[in-house]
Amino acid sequence: MALVKATLKSAIKAAFEAEKESTDPAATSIDRIATAISDAVDVHIRSATLTVPAGIPVATAGSPSAQVGATTAPALCLIS
């Protein structure tokens, strides 16, 4: 799926909103905000789907059966 900047923005805003009324020490709040933002970025990036186009050159080497060619079809890959 395509990355949606607004989704990430909402998650970051939610991290700050969750700390608005906190009476905890600043260091504790900063740590929770940092964790929430890093989690949001991680989820955001992992939600991407990349399309690898056909026609990318490929080659094998190091044996008598070494071959040269190209990918024949587009492929989807996920970030894990």
Buried (B, 14 or more C-beta within 10 A) or exposed (E): EEEEEEEBEEBBEEBEEEBEEEEEEEEEBEEBBEEBBEEBEEEBEEBEEEEEEEEEEEEEEEEEEEEEEEEEEEEEEEEE
